[in-house]
């Protein structure tokens, strides 16, 4: 007899999955979800999903909480951000009245909280709460082979579409995003983003999925053609974006895939796995050079300037100031999201009216904002992920099995994608962008394949 409650929970799971996929797509298309209106919708949608997840847990006796352990570090980091908002003592007791506010250092004017900017910390905590909810939902719904296959196809198609759009927009650029919205002359847009590095970050997370599927899975010829085209167009778009860090990261990702192919073959997998990938890489490089050889060469010629190149000079200045901030507040940090408020006490912007919002290094910004407490939480999360990946690698899926080949493709595609963005995060701030952080968490959840799934 069919259990009506079971049917309802399955429908709820399907709805949550669909809502999650729509959120990923819309978040990227909404200029990366960096503006107030898009962030508000992003966070409101997360609260709705949290309610639905709670309903699911109430009605499903088989709800597995153990799947959510990987999300625990995000919730701990959120808890630490909330602690940073707690006032310790009375405000103003250290000031002499009357005192002109403009003559008082910011660390004496602020509320007696750990955070130097409680409002910024509240806003950053709200975004972190939304991301924690999305990751929790992803860990719970991306558990079946059918859903993992579907999310891989959705993200592959989406990556192909936005990459084609980005190339078309660059070739027919009229100074407006989507040929509609004007952008400032002081930004470097590409695709839906106001910063070409963030588009490159999306490609780093997306192209490994169809590439791994192309290399390892046992699929039909027309599927292989689609995956090859998706990889070629995405890589060509990333190269055309002129993001040097993005191009170098994608190169490292291809090298990682080469190492993985050798390991799989050494473990007894099928031979000649590298033939198609090498051909795809060659086509992607030729297409990139055909579309944008001259601007690409001009872009990389700036490397000859060394430490005098503008982006190098500004990043070094930001990093030096940020390291000093961390040294002054090593345990607690200055507050999640409070870096723009505290930075003027330690460094200067590259232009007169610029407000420095990010460190351009996600790891250093984590230490600056949350101190060693946040650093230990993040380190625990990464070690936990590596431990889980080690268990999955030790589970020797059979490449001659359809399910085993799919598991290999899902795992290595997602793992290389996650690794790529973590490399790029050394010199940029993709994880501070809501859409890219969400996509990063979705792909991380996708990498946690069920290690026991081997039955056809």
Secondary structure, DSSP 8 states (H G I E B T S, - for coil): ---HHHHHHHHHHHHHHHHHHHHHHHHHHTTTS-SHHHHHHHHHHHHHHHHHHHHHHHH-TT--GGGGGGGHHHHHHHHHHHHTTS--S-TTTTS-SS--GGGS-HHHHS-SSSSS-HHHHHHHHHHHHHHHHHHHHHHHHTTSHHHHHHHHHHHHHHHHHHHHHHHHHHHT--SEETTTEE--TTSB-BTTBSBHHHHHHHHHHHHHHHHHHHHH----HHHHHHHHHHHHHHHHHHHHTT-HHHHHHHHHHHHHHHHHHHHHHHTT--S-THHHHHHHHHHHHHHHHHHHHHHHHHHHHGGGGGGGSHHHHHHHHHHHHHHHHHHHTTTT-S-TT-HHHHHTTT---SSTT------S-HHHHHHHHHHHHHHHHHHHHHHHHHHHHHHHHHS---TTSHHHHHHHHHHHHHHHHHHHHHHHTTTS-GGGSHHHHHHHHHHHHHHS--TT----
